[in-house]
C-alpha cells in the first residue's frame, strides 16, 4: 500500500498545503489539496474519495476535482452531516454546480456520487476494507482504518481531540496517522477545538500501548505551520519518553506499508 501525502497542514501558504493524501493513487482521503497538488491525469486515476468531516480544509477541493472530472462519476464516501455541509456550502448550485445531478448542456451524468457511511460498519471500496470510526471533534467526524488487499492496515484519525482509547480495541494498524495541530503552549486551544498537542498525544499513545501491548508506526499531520518548529521539538521529547520513533508527514512524502 502506497501512501502519498498531498497536503499535511491545517493552514495554507506557498510551502504548506491543506490535508489530503492518496492510497495507491486511486483512493483519496480528505480533499484539502486534492486538485491543486495533482495533474489532470493523476486526478483521473482517483476512483473514490473518503472524507473524515465537513470542515473547509478537508473538503475544499471537492468542487474543483468534480469540475475537472466531469466525464465520469467519482464516488465520495462520508457521513450524512458531512454531505449536508458539502451540499449546502460548496456543491450547492450557487458557489459551484450541484455535481451530484445531471445538468443540461453541462453534465451528461453526475460527476460525484455521495455514499453515506455509518460508523463501525465496514465497507469494501475497490477491494480495500474501510472501517469508519467516530472520533472526538467539533463536528461529526470519523477516522478510517484502511486494510489493503494484502492485509496491511493504517488508521487515520482525521481531526481529533483526546479520547481515542475507546477505539483502540477495534483496530490493529501497522501505521497510525494522527492529528497533531498545536504546541503545548496552546493546550487549552487544542482542548477547546478538539485537536491534539504533544502533551495530549503522549496520553493517547500510552493508552494504545496499554490496550495493544505495543506501539504502531506513528506519523503526524495537520500541523499548524507557524508553530511547526516548536511542535517538532516537543514531539521529539514524546518520542524519547516512549522510546519510539515518531514521524511528521510533509507534502510530497511517500511511504509504503
C-alpha positions, 0 to 999 in steps of 0.5 A, a space after each residue: 500500500 502506497 501512501 502519498 501525502 498531498 497536503 499535511 497542514 491545517 493552514 495554507 501558504 506557498 510551502 504548506 498545503 491543506 490535508 489530503 493524501 492518496 492510497 495507491 493513487 486511486 483512493 483519496 482521503 480528505 480533499 484539502 489539496 486534492 486538485 491543486 497538488 495533482 495533474 489532470 491525469 493523476 486526478 483521473 486515476 482517483 476512483 473514490 474519495 473518503 472524507 473524515 468531516 465537513 470542515 473547509 480544509 478537508 473538503 475544499 477541493 471537492 468542487 474543483 476535482 468534480 469540475 475537472 472530472 466531469 466525464 465520469 462519476 467519482 464516488 465520495 464516501 462520508 457521513 450524512 452531516 458531512 454531505 449536508 455541509 458539502 451540499 449546502 456550502 460548496 456543491 450547492 448550485 450557487 458557489 459551484 454546480 450541484 455535481 451530484 445531478 445531471 445538468 443540461 448542456 453541462 453534465 451528461 451524468 453526475 460527476 460525484 456520487 455521495 455514499 453515506 457511511 455509518 460508523 463501525 460498519 465496514 465497507 469494501 471500496 475497490 477491494 480495500 476494507 474501510 472501517 469508519 470510526 467516530 472520533 472526538 471533534 467539533 463536528 461529526 467526524 470519523 477516522 478510517 482504518 484502511 486494510 489493503 488487499 494484502 492485509 496491511 492496515 493504517 488508521 487515520 484519525 482525521 481531526 481529533 481531540 483526546 479520547 481515542 482509547 475507546 477505539 483502540 480495541 477495534 483496530 490493529 494498524 501497522 501505521 497510525 496517522 494522527 492529528 497533531 495541530 498545536 504546541 503545548 503552549 496552546 493546550 487549552 486551544 487544542 482542548 477547546 477545538 478538539 485537536 491534539 498537542 504533544 502533551 495530549 498525544 503522549 496520553 493517547 499513545 500510552 493508552 494504545 500501548 496499554 490496550 495493544 501491548 505495543 506501539 504502531 508506526 506513528 506519523 503526524 499531520 495537520 500541523 499548524 505551520 507557524 508553530 511547526 518548529 516548536 511542535 517538532 521539538 516537543 514531539 521529539 521529547 514524546 518520542 524519547 519518553 516512549 522510546 519510539 520513533 515518531 514521524 511528521 508527514 510533509 507534502 510530497 512524502 511517500 511511504 509504503 506499508 
